[in-house]
């Protein structure tokens, strides 16, 4: 899907106009994320370390309109937890999903010449195709999971200093995504 890389072009605008989002109750999955807030977005819930700032947008790319939500929860200048959910006008065909994931990773890695893709592993998340990845830029680590479900693309990521990544519940954060 050629639209996936276009999402990140709009993140900068999205972050500037954010407002707190309401939380939704749900059982905790891990003691490491105990006390975290359950938030809702497009047909999903996710645990975040604090009530995130949220922004919703609609954009047109090559004549196609898509809507997306961005939720950002910073933690004491140590890390930023991000959820981006893009909704396209039609489902992304199974036959294009792996290519779409690869294009996304290539695009995001290419946004800075110092970025390097350290790891990309195809995964299944609640039966949907996805990829776990780590992108590094100097001492900054961007650990993420991208999941495609029907007409939606979910990106969960944590950005932090490389030394901090071992102290953060990154895997529990990504596993807390519940699609419905």
For each residue, the residues with C-beta under 8 A, 3 or more apart:
1: 4 88 92 96 99 100 103 153
2: 5 6 62 103
3: 6 7 61 62 64 66 86 88
4: 1 7 86 100 103 104 107 153
5: 2 8 9 103 104 106 107 108
6: 2 3 9 10 59 61
7: 3 4 10 11 68 84 86 153 155
8: 5 11 107 108 111
9: 5 6 12
10: 6 7 13 14 57 59 68
11: 7 8 14 15 70 84
12: 9 15 16
13: 10 16 17 57
14: 10 11 17 18 55 57 68 70
15: 11 12 18 53 55 70 72
16: 12 13
17: 13 14 55
18: 14 15 52 53 54 55 70 72
19: 53 54 55
20: 51 52 53 54
21: 39 40 51 52 53 54 71
22: 39 40 51
23: 37 38 39 51
24: 38 39 40 45
25: 38
26: 38 45 47 178
27:
28: 31 33 34 36 47
29: 33 47 172 175 176
30: 33 34 169 172 175 176
31: 28 34
32: 169 172
33: 28 29 30 36 47 49 169 172 173 176
34: 28 30 31
35:
36: 28 33 47 48 49 50 176
37: 23 47 48 49 50 51 52
38: 23 24 25 26 45 46 47
39: 21 22 23 24 45 46 47 48 51 52 54 71 83
40: 21 22 24 44 45
41: 44 45 46 54 69 71 83 85
42: 67 69 85 87 152
43: 149 152 179 180
44: 40 41 85 154 177 178 179 180
45: 24 26 38 39 40 41 176 177 178 180
46: 38 39 41 71 83 156 173 176 177 178
47: 26 28 29 33 36 37 38 39 172 173 176
48: 36 37 39 51 52 71 73 81 83 173
49: 33 36 37 73 75 81
50: 36 37 73 74 75
51: 20 21 22 23 37 39 48 73
52: 18 20 21 37 39 48 71 72 73 81 83
53: 15 18 19 20 21 71 72 73
54: 18 19 20 21 39 41 69 70 71 72
55: 14 15 17 18 19 69 70
56: 67 68 69 70
57: 10 13 14 67 68 69 70
58: 65 66 67
59: 6 10 65 66 67 68
60: 63 64 65 66
61: 3 6 64 66
62: 2 3
63: 60
64: 3 60 61 88 89
65: 58 59 60 89
66: 3 58 59 60 61 86 87 88 89
67: 42 56 57 58 59 86 87
68: 7 10 14 56 57 59 84 85 86 87
69: 41 42 54 55 56 57 83 84 85
70: 11 14 15 18 54 55 56 57 82 83 84
71: 21 39 41 46 48 52 53 54 82 83 84
72: 15 18 52 53 54 80 81 82
73: 48 49 50 51 52 53 80 81 82
74: 50 77 79 80 81
75: 49 50 78 79 80 81
76:
77: 74
78: 75 160 161 164 168
79: 74 75 158 159 160 164 168
80: 72 73 74 75 158 159 160
81: 48 49 52 72 73 74 75 156 157 158 173
82: 70 71 72 73 155 156 157 158 159
83: 39 41 46 48 52 69 70 71 154 155 156
84: 7 11 68 69 70 71 154 155 157
85: 41 42 44 68 69 152 153 154 155
86: 3 4 7 66 67 68 152 153 155
87: 42 66 67 68 151 152
88: 1 3 64 66 91 92 151 152 153
89: 64 65 66 151
90: 151
91: 88 150 151
92: 1 88 96 97 100 148 150 151 153
93: 96 97
94: 97 129
95:
96: 1 92 93 99 100
97: 92 93 94 100 101 129 148
98: 101 102 122 129
99: 1 96 102 103
100: 1 4 92 96 97 103 104 148 153
101: 97 98 104 105 122 129 130 131 146 148
102: 98 99 105 106
103: 1 2 4 5 99 100 106 107
104: 4 5 100 101 107 108 146
105: 101 102 108 109 117 120 131 133 135 146
106: 5 102 103 109 110
107: 4 5 8 103 104 110 111
108: 5 8 104 105 111 115 135
109: 105 106 115 116 117 135
110: 106 107 115
111: 8 107 108 115
112: 115 137
113:
114: 137 138
115: 108 109 110 111 112 135 136 137
116: 109 135 136 137
117: 105 109 120 133 134 135
118: 134 135 136
119: 132 133 134
120: 105 117 131 132 133
121: 131 132 133
122: 98 101 129 130 131
123: 130 131 132 145
124: 127 128 129 130
125: 128 130 145 147 177 179
126: 149 178 179
127: 124
128: 124 125 147 148 149 179
129: 94 97 98 101 122 124 147 148
130: 101 122 123 124 125 145 146 147 148 154
131: 101 105 120 121 122 123 145 146
132: 119 120 121 123 143 144 145 174
133: 105 117 119 120 121 143 144 145 146
134: 117 118 119 141 142 143 144
135: 105 108 109 115 116 117 118 141 142 144
136: 115 116 118 140 141 142 162
137: 112 114 115 116 140 142
138: 114
139: 161 162 163
140: 136 137 159 160 161 162
141: 134 135 136 159 160 161 162 164 165
142: 134 135 136 137 157 158 159
143: 132 133 134 157 158 165 170
144: 132 133 134 135 155 156 157 158 174
145: 123 125 130 131 132 133 154 155 156 157 174 177
146: 101 104 105 130 131 133 153 154 155
147: 125 128 129 130 153 154 177 179
148: 92 97 100 101 128 129 130 152 153 154
149: 43 126 128 152 154 179
150: 91 92
151: 87 88 89 90 91 92
152: 42 43 85 86 87 88 148 149
153: 1 4 7 85 86 88 92 100 146 147 148
154: 44 83 84 85 130 145 146 147 148 149 177 179
155: 7 82 83 84 85 86 144 145 146
156: 46 81 82 83 144 145 173 174 177
157: 81 82 84 142 143 144 145
158: 79 80 81 82 142 143 144 165 168 170 173
159: 79 80 82 140 141 142
160: 78 79 80 140 141 164 165 168
161: 78 139 140 141 164 165
162: 136 139 140 141 165
163: 139 166
164: 78 79 141 160 161 167 168
165: 141 143 158 160 161 162 168 170
166: 163
167: 164
168: 78 79 158 160 164 165 173
169: 30 32 33 172 173
170: 143 158 165 173 174
171: 174 175
172: 29 30 32 33 47 169 175 176
173: 33 46 47 48 81 156 158 168 169 170 176
174: 132 144 145 156 170 171 177
175: 29 30 171 172
176: 29 30 33 36 45 46 47 172 173
177: 44 45 46 125 145 147 154 156 174
178: 26 44 45 46 126
179: 43 44 125 126 128 147 149 154
180: 43 44 45
